[in-house]
């Protein structure tokens, strides 16, 4: 890329997740702890808040997406939490099925779950690397 065509990546805007039913998706993510920031039914979208950041998870209604479990490896969106094992307990108590037990990683613990449309999310903590954590 030449100098006159360069650009700088400034940060995330939103992460878009395709869903087949906006009401069901908002309810599912509400149980998983995501507050609804806004919803525009006429546009088929709902924005879920993630911490104090402006970007969030944007649920987008796409009629061709039926309810389906993840059938293949898919991109994963991991979000930071203070304690992933505590998040796993809260998710289970709210009726959200985990893909596996929490597992250790390079920075701490992670737990993953999938929505009814196969979008995979993970909650991860920085227990092993607290100097990198947003939450201290």
SERO-253649 format. One record per atom (N, C-alpha, C): residue in one letter; x, y, z. Coordinates in steps of 0.2 Angstrom, whole numbers, padded with zeros to 4 digits, always signed. Last residue first. Layout:
SERO-253649
AXYZ
...
//
This chain:
SERO-253649
X-0045-0024+0188
X-0040-0026+0193
X-0042-0026+0200
X-0049-0026+0172
X-0052-0026+0178
X-0046-0028+0183
X-0041-0026+0161
X-0045-0020+0162
X-0047-0020+0169
X-0025-0034+0163
X-0032-0034+0163
X-0035-0027+0164
X-0011-0035+0163
X-0014-0034+0156
X-0022-0033+0157
X-0008-0038+0176
X-0005-0032+0173
X-0008-0030+0166
X-0012-0051+0178
X-0016-0046+0180
X-0014-0039+0177
X-0011-0065+0172
X-0008-0059+0169
X-0012-0053+0171
X-0019-0075+0177
X-0012-0076+0177
X-0008-0070+0175
X-0032-0068+0176
X-0029-0070+0183
X-0022-0072+0183
X-0040-0063+0166
X-0032-0062+0166
X-0029-0063+0173
X-0053-0072+0158
X-0050-0068+0163
X-0043-0067+0163
X-0066-0073+0146
X-0059-0075+0148
X-0057-0070+0153
X-0079-0080+0138
X-0078-0075+0143
X-0071-0077+0146
X-0084-0082+0121
X-0080-0084+0126
X-0079-0078+0131
X-0096-0087+0109
X-0093-0082+0113
X-0089-0085+0119
X-0101-0092+0093
X-0097-0094+0099
X-0094-0088+0102
X-0116-0094+0084
X-0111-0089+0086
X-0108-0091+0093
X-0126-0103+0082
X-0120-0106+0081
X-0114-0101+0082
X-0139-0099+0086
X-0137-0099+0079
X-0130-0101+0077
X-0140-0100+0100
X-0144-0105+0096
X-0142-0105+0088
X-0123-0097+0105
X-0130-0095+0104
X-0134-0100+0100
X-0111-0105+0115
X-0114-0104+0108
X-0121-0102+0109
X-0097-0102+0126
X-0104-0105+0124
X-0106-0102+0117
X-0082-0105+0136
X-0086-0103+0129
X-0093-0106+0129
X-0071-0098+0147
X-0077-0102+0146
X-0080-0100+0140
X-0054-0097+0153
X-0059-0095+0148
X-0065-0100+0148
X-0042-0090+0164
X-0047-0095+0163
X-0051-0092+0157
X-0026-0083+0159
X-0031-0085+0164
X-0035-0091+0162
X-0017-0082+0149
X-0019-0076+0153
X-0023-0078+0159
X-0017-0094+0142
X-0011-0090+0143
X-0011-0085+0148
X-0029-0104+0150
X-0025-0102+0145
X-0019-0098+0147
X-0040-0117+0156
X-0034-0112+0157
X-0031-0110+0151
X-0058-0118+0154
X-0051-0121+0153
X-0046-0115+0154
X-0074-0123+0160
X-0069-0118+0159
X-0062-0121+0159
X-0081-0136+0150
X-0079-0134+0156
X-0074-0128+0155
X-0090-0132+0135
X-0085-0136+0139
X-0084-0133+0145
X-0100-0124+0131
X-0097-0129+0126
X-0093-0134+0129
X-0114-0122+0142
X-0107-0121+0140
X-0105-0126+0135
X-0130-0115+0140
X-0126-0121+0140
X-0119-0120+0138
X-0139-0105+0151
X-0135-0105+0145
X-0130-0111+0146
X-0146-0104+0163
X-0149-0109+0158
X-0145-0108+0151
X-0141-0097+0173
X-0146-0094+0169
X-0148-0098+0163
X-0132-0106+0178
X-0137-0105+0183
X-0143-0101+0179
X-0122-0105+0168
X-0126-0111+0169
X-0132-0110+0173
X-0118-0092+0170
X-0121-0094+0164
X-0125-0100+0165
X-0112-0093+0183
X-0118-0088+0182
X-0122-0090+0175
X-0102-0102+0181
X-0107-0103+0185
X-0113-0099+0184
X-0094-0094+0172
X-0097-0100+0170
X-0103-0102+0174
X-0091-0083+0180
X-0095-0082+0174
X-0098-0088+0172
X-0082-0090+0188
X-0088-0087+0191
X-0093-0086+0186
X-0072-0092+0178
X-0075-0098+0182
X-0082-0096+0185
X-0068-0079+0175
X-0071-0084+0170
X-0075-0089+0173
X-0068-0064+0182
X-0067-0071+0184
X-0071-0076+0179
X-0070-0052+0175
X-0065-0053+0181
X-0063-0060+0183
X-0068-0054+0157
X-0072-0054+0163
X-0067-0054+0169
X-0067-0050+0140
X-0064-0050+0146
X-0069-0049+0152
X-0073-0060+0127
X-0074-0054+0130
X-0070-0055+0137
X-0071-0067+0111
X-0069-0067+0118
X-0070-0061+0121
X-0078-0074+0098
X-0077-0068+0101
X-0076-0069+0108
X-0072-0085+0085
X-0074-0084+0092
X-0073-0077+0094
X-0077-0092+0070
X-0073-0087+0073
X-0076-0086+0080
X-0078-0110+0071
X-0081-0104+0069
X-0077-0098+0072
X-0078-0127+0066
X-0075-0122+0069
X-0077-0115+0066
X-0095-0133+0064
X-0088-0132+0062
X-0085-0127+0066
X-0108-0131+0069
X-0106-0138+0066
X-0099-0138+0064
X-0116-0125+0083
X-0110-0124+0079
X-0108-0131+0076
X-0134-0128+0080
X-0128-0128+0084
X-0122-0127+0080
X-0147-0117+0074
X-0142-0122+0073
X-0136-0122+0078
X-0161-0109+0068
X-0158-0111+0074
X-0153-0117+0073
X-0157-0102+0052
X-0161-0105+0057
X-0157-0107+0063
X-0154-0088+0043
X-0151-0092+0048
X-0156-0095+0053
X-0161-0081+0034
X-0159-0088+0031
X-0155-0092+0037
X-0164-0069+0040
X-0170-0074+0039
X-0167-0081+0037
X-0156-0061+0051
X-0155-0063+0044
X-0159-0069+0044
X-0154-0048+0062
X-0158-0053+0059
X-0157-0054+0052
X-0140-0045+0071
X-0143-0043+0065
X-0147-0049+0063
X-0133-0038+0085
X-0137-0044+0083
X-0140-0042+0077
X-0118-0033+0090
X-0124-0031+0086
X-0127-0037+0083
X-0110-0029+0104
X-0112-0035+0100
X-0118-0033+0096
X-0101-0013+0103
X-0104-0019+0107
X-0105-0025+0102
X-0092+0002+0107
X-0094-0004+0103
X-0097-0009+0107
X-0090+0009+0119
X-0095+0011+0115
X-0097+0005+0110
X-0087+0002+0135
X-0085+0003+0129
X-0091+0005+0124
X-0090-0003+0147
X-0091+0004+0147
X-0089+0006+0140
X-0097-0019+0143
X-0093-0015+0148
X-0095-0008+0146
X-0106-0020+0130
X-0100-0024+0132
X-0096-0019+0137
X-0123-0020+0125
X-0117-0017+0128
X-0112-0022+0130
X-0130-0024+0109
X-0129-0026+0116
X-0123-0023+0119
X-0142-0019+0098
X-0135-0018+0100
X-0135-0020+0108
X-0151-0026+0085
X-0151-0025+0092
X-0144-0024+0094
X-0160-0025+0070
X-0154-0025+0074
X-0156-0024+0081
X-0170-0023+0060
X-0168-0030+0061
X-0162-0030+0065
X-0175-0011+0057
X-0169-0012+0054
X-0166-0019+0055
X-0186-0011+0065
X-0187-0009+0057
X-0181-0011+0053
X-0181-0013+0078
X-0184-0018+0074
X-0185-0017+0067
X-0168-0008+0085
X-0172-0005+0080
X-0175-0011+0076
X-0162-0006+0102
X-0165-0011+0097
X-0169-0007+0092
X-0149-0004+0113
X-0154-0001+0109
X-0156-0007+0104
X-0143-0011+0123
X-0141-0004+0123
X-0147-0001+0119
X-0146-0024+0135
X-0148-0021+0128
X-0147-0014+0128
X-0132-0032+0143
X-0138-0027+0143
X-0139-0025+0136
X-0128-0049+0144
X-0127-0043+0140
X-0133-0038+0140
X-0130-0061+0152
X-0127-0055+0155
X-0126-0049+0151
X-0137-0072+0146
X-0129-0072+0147
X-0126-0066+0150
X-0150-0067+0146
X-0148-0072+0151
X-0141-0073+0152
X-0148-0058+0135
X-0149-0056+0142
X-0148-0060+0147
X-0146-0068+0125
X-0140-0064+0127
X-0141-0060+0134
X-0159-0073+0124
X-0153-0077+0126
X-0148-0073+0128
X-0167-0061+0121
X-0168-0065+0127
X-0162-0069+0129
X-0161-0058+0109
X-0161-0053+0114
X-0162-0056+0121
X-0165-0070+0102
X-0158-0068+0103
X-0157-0063+0108
X-0179-0069+0102
X-0175-0075+0105
X-0168-0073+0106
X-0181-0057+0094
X-0183-0058+0101
X-0180-0063+0105
X-0174-0061+0082
X-0172-0056+0086
X-0174-0056+0093
X-0169-0075+0074
X-0175-0072+0078
X-0172-0067+0083
X-0157-0078+0069
X-0163-0080+0065
X-0169-0077+0068
X-0142-0068+0067
X-0147-0072+0071
X-0153-0073+0067
X-0125-0064+0066
X-0131-0066+0062
X-0136-0070+0067
X-0117-0051+0074
X-0118-0058+0074
X-0125-0060+0071
X-0103-0040+0073
X-0110-0042+0071
X-0111-0049+0071
X-0096-0029+0084
X-0095-0036+0081
X-0102-0038+0079
X-0091-0012+0080
X-0096-0017+0083
X-0094-0024+0080
X-0078-0006+0080
X-0084-0003+0080
X-0089-0007+0083
X-0061-0006+0087
X-0067-0010+0085
X-0073-0005+0085
X-0048+0005+0081
X-0052+0001+0086
X-0058-0002+0083
X-0041+0010+0070
X-0042+0014+0077
X-0045+0010+0082
X-0029+0008+0058
X-0035+0005+0062
X-0035+0008+0069
X-0025+0020+0046
X-0024+0017+0053
X-0030+0014+0056
X-0019+0019+0030
X-0024+0021+0035
X-0022+0018+0041
X-0013+0024+0014
X-0013+0021+0020
X-0018+0023+0025
X-0012+0030+0001
X-0017+0025+0002
X-0017+0022+0009
X+0000+0037+0001
X-0007+0041+0000
X-0013+0036+0001
X+0009+0027+0002
X+0008+0031+0008
X+0002+0035+0007
X+0003+0011-0004
X+0007+0017-0005
X+0005+0022+0001
X+0004-0006+0000
X+0000+0000+0000
X+0004+0006+0000
//
